[in-house]
Amino acid sequence: MYPLSTPLFKERHLQFSLVILWLVLQSFFIWKYDIRFMGDSQGYITYAQNIAEHFYFAANYQLKYVGYPVFLAILFKLGFGLKGVIICQTIISGFASVALYKTTRQLAGNYVAPVLATLLFIGWYDLQFYNGFILTESLYISLLVFAFYLLVRAESIKQSLWVVPVLLYIALIRPNGFIALVAYFAYLFTIAFTATKSIKYRTALILLVTVVPLAAILVVDQYLLQQFTIVETYEKGKLVFMYDGLLVHSDKPIVMPPEDASPLAKMLLFVKENTAYFLRMSLYRFLLFWGNVKPFYSLLHNAIIVVVLYPLYFFTVKAMATTKRMPLPLSMFVAFLLLQQCFITTVTSEDWNGRFLMSLISFVFMFGAIGISWQIEKWWPKYKPATKAAVPAAP
């Protein structure tokens, strides 16, 4: 048996195997499925063509996702067609796999975690099949991995600022991309808060931080939620978007808010008038988000989700709780990402393909794999990690 701190050439063999596996799987996806379209695909293409040909940014629904049409427009300008787009998305995802491996390697201090995390990342069909779609998901997932890689590599707050341009672009790719910026504020707050013992300083930090969610709420209400129908999904009782097989019915007539109210006001008024029904719907959506199983998935599909993801949740929390080895600011960044997306899904709607969890599942793969590897070290205590875990940025 090789120790966790296996010689470098042994780890190289495993890395080479992961590269081969990635090439085989991605070649299969491109060969079998080619270019795939869904929902907003044509809207993104049209918007990107207007940018590429006329540098025109229409003030319509796609403007909330403008980062992706810009990405498409650049590729169109370079002479790429749609086939070239999915190949570029696949290559970017491949580089994200490398970043994920290096990130997990640095955090875990052993080779078991990065091998397991990368294997899950490149082999999880529900995640990788987005590379072939003309949708925001592939680029969004890859950039989140790159952003976390930059944070883990940063040895100071100044160095961590390199992640800000990436986070700003992520926020332009899709409306809920703002959660990455909020998570970064949580990262900075944790560093500042733990670096001082002054009650006055900590109180000032807490007061300052309250501005962030207030500003986020204003942006969400007045811009991001416009054109979205949220409370209407409650009226229909639909738990899963685009699926009518899971419905929840209210015990009494549902009271709908005024049509001219803002999205957030509609939500608050709906909760006030239909509290019990809202809580019941939210609970089901919460379970659907984390559970990820769907009645229309095959038995094998659901079984794999349960057997693989559920233990990873446990070890993800365990890794985050191991503050002696896992830097708290990094744990806070990931925790805020996951919890914000969970909250958004809980109060809006779960999607039929589980894409809201898939957009962040790479972090569960990383932290879950790290937690498992550390558990292995406890089972065989004579095997010690070869490298140190990441050090949180200094204020």
Secondary structure, DSSP 8 states (H G I E B T S, - for coil): ---SS--HHHHHHHHHHHHHHHHHHHHHHHHHH-SB--TTHHHHHHHHHHHHHH----SSGGGGGTHHHHHHHHHHHTT--HHHHHHHHHHHHHHHHHHHHHHHHHHHSSSHHHHHHHHHHHH-HHHHGGGGBSSSHHHHHHHHHHHHHHHHH-SBHHHHTTHHHHHHHHHHHSGGGHHHHHHHHHHHHHHHHHT---HHHHHHHHHHHTHHHHHHHHHIIIIITTT---HHHHHHTEEEETEEEEE---SS------TTS-HHHHHHHHHHHSHHHHHHHHHHHHHHHHH---TTS-HHHHHHHHHHHHHHHHHHHHHHH-TTTS-HHHHHHHHHHHHHHHHHHHHS-EETT-HHHHTTHHHHHHHHHHHHHHHHHHHSTT---SS------B-
